[in-house]
Amino acid sequence: QVQLVESGGGLVQPGGSLRLSCAASTSIFSIYDAGWYRQAPGKQRELIAAITSGGRLNYADSVKGRFTISRDNAKKTVYLQMNSLKPEDTAVYYCKVDRPGPYHYWGQGTQVTVSP
């Protein structure tokens, strides 16, 4: 079982920035793919950024050019740098890690609110 602890959420004004962190408990974090998801009230959870174990990146169109996902395998942590935040980015943000087999783990979620 892998524990994921997210941090960095909060209240920010439109145009501002936040950096989310997701720290994993596993010593083999480097072989996991990782992703950030978000779920706004009344909406389905959606994948917004992903990074594979090999470093390949993928972004949803809604965040491309504004958000950056990265990882530090030595610190067993995946990050989401969010710039130029908009009110529509308000959501609970979750990290997830995966590797082949029944190895899929979610963080507890962190609230991001973008409001004047």
Secondary structure, 3 states (H helix, E strand, C coil): CCCEEEECCEEECCCCCEEEEEEECCCCHHHCEEEEEEECCCCCCEEEEEECCCCCEEECCCCCCCEEEEEECCCCEEEEEECCCCHHHCEEEEEEEEECCCEEEECCCEEEEECC
